[in-house]
Amino acid sequence: MESIAQFFIDLFNTAHGAIGDSLYLLLVILFFVGVVAQWMLYEKADQPGIASIVPIWNFIVFLRIVGRPANHIFLFLIPVYGQLYLIPKVYIELCNSFGKRSILDYVLVILFNGFYILNLGLSYEAKYQGPVYGTAEAKASSALA
């Protein structure tokens, strides 16, 4: 576990050495894009946009959009299950909640998360269709994931 942490520390130090303090500006811009993306997504799903800034409430509202109960927040804390299985599954359920059901959409939401969520929030074609957790659509998409 120490070697993984050391790898990311070395990666950050190398990037900081290459581009200097502009790295912090890049991180702030990516953070801003993520907050705006979530704000637009929450507004489209008839949830309060301000929730994208408040840490725990943010996650509870996100789970509410896909139809999961708030106590599923604790499942994300399970080391391997939460990060490698549940996070991609919830993002696929998010795609299904907005009517996106192709494998390309599933791959894009997992690989380019913040930008895909911004696309969902700003897209005129993507309409919030309601939560999908526990429905037949979610079971069909979990067979793909």
C-alpha positions as CSV (number, residue, x, y, z in Angstrom):
1,M,0.0,0.0,0.0
2,E,2.9,2.3,0.7
3,S,4.3,1.8,-2.8
4,I,1.0,2.9,-4.4
5,A,0.9,6.1,-2.2
6,Q,4.6,6.7,-3.1
7,F,3.8,6.3,-6.8
8,F,1.2,9.1,-6.6
9,I,3.4,11.3,-4.6
10,D,6.2,10.9,-7.1
11,L,3.8,11.4,-10.0
12,F,2.6,14.7,-8.4
13,N,6.2,15.8,-7.8
14,T,7.2,15.1,-11.4
15,A,4.1,17.0,-12.7
16,H,4.8,19.9,-10.4
17,G,8.5,19.9,-11.5
18,A,7.5,19.9,-15.2
19,I,4.8,22.6,-15.2
20,G,5.3,24.3,-11.8
21,D,2.6,26.1,-9.9
22,S,0.3,25.9,-13.0
23,L,-0.5,22.4,-11.8
24,Y,-2.5,24.0,-8.9
25,L,-4.4,26.2,-11.4
26,L,-5.2,23.1,-13.5
27,L,-6.5,21.3,-10.4
28,V,-8.7,24.3,-9.5
29,I,-10.1,24.4,-13.0
30,L,-10.9,20.7,-12.9
31,F,-12.6,21.1,-9.5
32,F,-14.6,24.0,-10.8
33,V,-15.8,22.0,-13.9
34,G,-16.8,19.1,-11.5
35,V,-18.8,21.4,-9.3
36,V,-20.6,23.1,-12.2
37,A,-21.3,19.7,-13.8
38,Q,-22.9,18.4,-10.6
39,W,-24.8,21.6,-10.1
40,M,-26.3,21.4,-13.6
41,L,-27.1,17.7,-13.2
42,Y,-28.8,18.2,-9.8
43,E,-30.9,21.1,-11.2
44,K,-31.9,18.9,-14.2
45,A,-33.0,16.2,-11.8
46,D,-35.1,18.7,-9.7
47,Q,-32.7,18.6,-6.8
48,P,-31.1,21.6,-5.1
49,G,-28.0,22.6,-7.0
50,I,-26.3,24.0,-3.8
51,A,-25.9,20.4,-2.7
52,S,-23.0,20.0,-5.1
53,I,-20.9,22.1,-2.8
54,V,-21.8,20.5,0.6
55,P,-19.7,17.3,1.0
56,I,-22.0,14.6,2.6
57,W,-25.2,16.1,1.4
58,N,-23.7,16.0,-2.1
59,F,-23.4,12.3,-2.0
60,I,-26.8,11.7,-0.5
61,V,-28.5,13.8,-3.2
62,F,-26.5,11.9,-5.9
63,L,-27.8,8.6,-4.5
64,R,-31.3,10.0,-4.4
65,I,-31.1,10.8,-8.1
66,V,-30.3,7.2,-9.0
67,G,-32.9,5.9,-6.5
68,R,-30.6,4.4,-3.9
69,P,-31.3,4.9,-0.2
70,A,-29.0,7.2,1.8
71,N,-27.5,4.4,3.9
72,H,-25.8,3.0,0.8
73,I,-23.2,5.7,1.4
74,F,-21.5,3.3,3.8
75,L,-21.1,0.7,1.1
76,F,-18.7,3.0,-0.7
77,L,-16.4,2.7,2.3
78,I,-15.8,-1.0,1.8
79,P,-12.3,-1.1,0.3
80,V,-12.5,-3.2,-2.9
81,Y,-16.2,-3.5,-3.3
82,G,-16.9,0.2,-3.0
83,Q,-14.3,1.5,-5.4
84,L,-14.1,-1.2,-8.1
85,Y,-17.7,-2.4,-8.3
86,L,-20.1,0.0,-6.7
87,I,-18.9,3.3,-8.1
88,P,-19.0,2.2,-11.7
89,K,-22.4,0.6,-11.1
90,V,-23.8,3.8,-9.6
91,Y,-22.5,5.8,-12.6
92,I,-24.1,3.4,-15.0
93,E,-27.4,3.8,-13.1
94,L,-27.0,7.5,-13.4
95,C,-26.7,7.1,-17.2
96,N,-29.9,5.0,-17.1
97,S,-31.7,7.6,-15.1
98,F,-31.1,10.1,-17.9
99,G,-32.1,7.7,-20.7
100,K,-28.5,6.8,-21.8
101,R,-28.4,3.0,-22.3
102,S,-25.6,2.3,-24.8
103,I,-22.3,0.7,-23.9
104,L,-20.5,3.8,-25.2
105,D,-22.3,6.0,-22.6
106,Y,-21.3,3.5,-19.9
107,V,-17.6,3.6,-20.9
108,L,-17.6,7.4,-21.2
109,V,-19.2,8.0,-17.8
110,I,-16.5,5.8,-16.2
111,L,-13.5,7.1,-18.1
112,F,-14.4,10.8,-18.4
113,N,-16.6,11.2,-15.4
114,G,-16.7,14.9,-14.8
115,F,-16.9,15.9,-18.4
116,Y,-19.7,13.3,-19.1
117,I,-21.7,14.5,-16.1
118,L,-21.2,18.1,-17.5
119,N,-22.5,16.8,-20.8
120,L,-25.6,15.3,-19.1
121,G,-26.3,18.5,-17.2
122,L,-26.0,20.7,-20.3
123,S,-27.5,18.5,-22.9
124,Y,-31.0,19.4,-24.1
125,E,-31.6,15.8,-25.3
126,A,-30.9,14.1,-22.0
127,K,-34.0,14.3,-19.7
128,Y,-34.2,13.0,-16.2
129,Q,-36.5,9.9,-16.4
130,G,-36.4,9.1,-12.7
131,P,-34.5,6.7,-10.4
132,V,-33.7,3.3,-11.8
133,Y,-32.2,1.5,-8.8
134,G,-34.2,-1.7,-8.2
135,T,-36.0,-1.6,-11.5
136,A,-35.6,-4.0,-14.4
137,E,-33.6,-1.5,-16.3
138,A,-31.0,-1.4,-13.6
139,K,-30.8,-5.2,-13.4
140,A,-30.3,-5.3,-17.2
141,S,-27.5,-2.7,-17.1
142,S,-25.8,-4.4,-14.2
143,A,-25.5,-7.5,-16.3
144,L,-23.4,-5.4,-18.7
145,A,-21.2,-3.9,-16.0
